[in-house]
Amino acid sequence: MHVVEAPITITGQESRPQIRVAPPGPADRRIIDEDALYMATTTKASPVAARMARGTVVLSEDGNVFLDFTSGVGVTNTGHSHPAVVKAIQEQAAKFLHFAGTDFYYDVQSSLAKELAHAVPGTFAKKTFYTNSGTESNEAAIKIVKWSTRRPLLLAFTHAFHGRTQGTLALSSSKAVHKERFFPSMPGAFAVPYPNPYRNPFNIDGYDEPEALSDAVLSLVEDLLDAAAPASEVGAFFVEPIQGEGGYVIPPKGFFAKLKKILDGHGILMVADEVQTGFGRTGKMFAMEHFGVQPQLTTMAKAMGSGVPIGACVFDAKLDFAVSGAHSNTYGGNPIACAAGLATLRVMREEKLVERSQKMGDVLHKELEALQTEFPRIGDVRGLGLMQATEFVKDAKKTPDKDTRDRVIHEAFLRGLLLLPCGKSSIRYIPPLVVTADQIRGAMDVLRASLKAAAT
Ligand SMILES: Cc1ncc(COP(=O)(O)O)c(C=O)c1O
């Protein structure tokens, strides 16, 4: 008798991975091989091909069930395919797919801009320029800054990541591979050392104390503005509230407030790149709220549409382009993307996902700290909300241990936990904000086994 097997499916609530076939099995492998033949080389992390995804869980073509602690690189904060977001997309798709939001008008576009004006830090009137990605949001910020200030120079931090276009690349320095063979990028960009409390850039005794570290960086900023990049020529300083690709590094508490004061004194704008930290990831709607600072421009993308490409630069209305055509695009503010954006904000409110990020982030942080006591290669555990990381080191001198980091990610993948690297030797843990405590425990069990396997 022929037995018909029930199709494998997932609810998104599973707290343990299920590995039926050693990954990647034949069904995943077919897609991976085709990809290798026809797709440009990018940044593939683990060989898994998704068939379906819900909540915190991904089902592969092979029928393996993975816990996703990557959120598609910080995108699916409301969980994979949240039903309310899917419904909003379907309803909008049935009305119209596109109408060129930069040239014509429709409700979801202006409604979302109105909501963003309230959600983004800053007690001033705000306007939105819509984009299709984080990079494009930062590119828009560059143009708004240059247009409004007429100043050609821009500052950023070392190890920052703001994107890969020739403009944003000039403000990025998280990895050499992003830049090699692409020079010259946009002229007029300067980088200042980031106040990394774990890896003090000054390497001088006494600067480990957060206040001293902040002040040392700020004196370099002042020095730079005094001569090399004269303050009167500098339009803006681009900052990530928490350095993302650079390794999930949080600056000392009062740092941004002091930096903002210096910038304000020179009429220099602050651009907060919240592409990775935005939409509840850190336990606040936007991470700058942790630091009590109101940047004139905030850029975002990733989690904004729960998986539908959309980004924005939300800025002080006073900086708006004064003429039609100074900046525009075809797809920015696409109706489906805006419907997804509105649904994302609604879900975040209704399910209290910002508070949940803080609560579950505390659970995750404690679990990671417990693992640190068992595995000395974990040199540092850090993060805010559900934006957590562990940095791997070889010794007491904090020599970065990239090999162990990479092995742990691979061992976790083999056991059904999806993780991503960041920085030189860190792993980031960024599950959807709907993750449950059981799923965190399930993931930590896999991580413990993976750390053990990587140590042998
Ligand atoms: C802080 C930050 N800015 C900008 C970007 C670029 O965003 P996108 O890949 O959507 O262009 C990223 C992507 O990782 C990011 O983390």
The ligand as a MOL file (V3000), in Angstrom:
LIG
                    3D

  0  0  0     0  0            999 V3000
M  V30 BEGIN CTAB
M  V30 COUNTS 16 16 0 0 0
M  V30 BEGIN ATOM
M  V30 1 C 23.8000 50.3060 9.8310 0
M  V30 2 C 23.5660 49.9120 8.3960 0
M  V30 3 N 23.4630 50.8700 7.4840 0
M  V30 4 C 23.2390 50.5770 6.1890 0
M  V30 5 C 23.1250 49.2700 5.7630 0
M  V30 6 C 22.8660 48.9600 4.3290 0
M  V30 7 O 21.5460 48.5280 4.1710 0
M  V30 8 P 21.0890 47.7570 2.8420 0
M  V30 9 O 21.8100 46.4670 2.8100 0
M  V30 10 O 19.5980 47.6210 3.0070 0
M  V30 11 O 21.4240 48.6350 1.6980 0
M  V30 12 C 23.2380 48.2320 6.6920 0
M  V30 13 C 23.1540 46.8260 6.2720 0
M  V30 14 O 23.5490 45.9150 6.9440 0
M  V30 15 C 23.4540 48.5620 8.0520 0
M  V30 16 O 23.5760 47.6200 8.9940 0
M  V30 END ATOM
M  V30 BEGIN BOND
M  V30 1 1 1 2
M  V30 2 1 2 3
M  V30 3 2 2 15
M  V30 4 2 3 4
M  V30 5 1 4 5
M  V30 6 1 5 6
M  V30 7 2 5 12
M  V30 8 1 6 7
M  V30 9 1 7 8
M  V30 10 2 8 9
M  V30 11 1 8 10
M  V30 12 1 8 11
M  V30 13 1 12 13
M  V30 14 1 12 15
M  V30 15 2 13 14
M  V30 16 1 15 16
M  V30 END BOND
M  V30 END CTAB
M  END
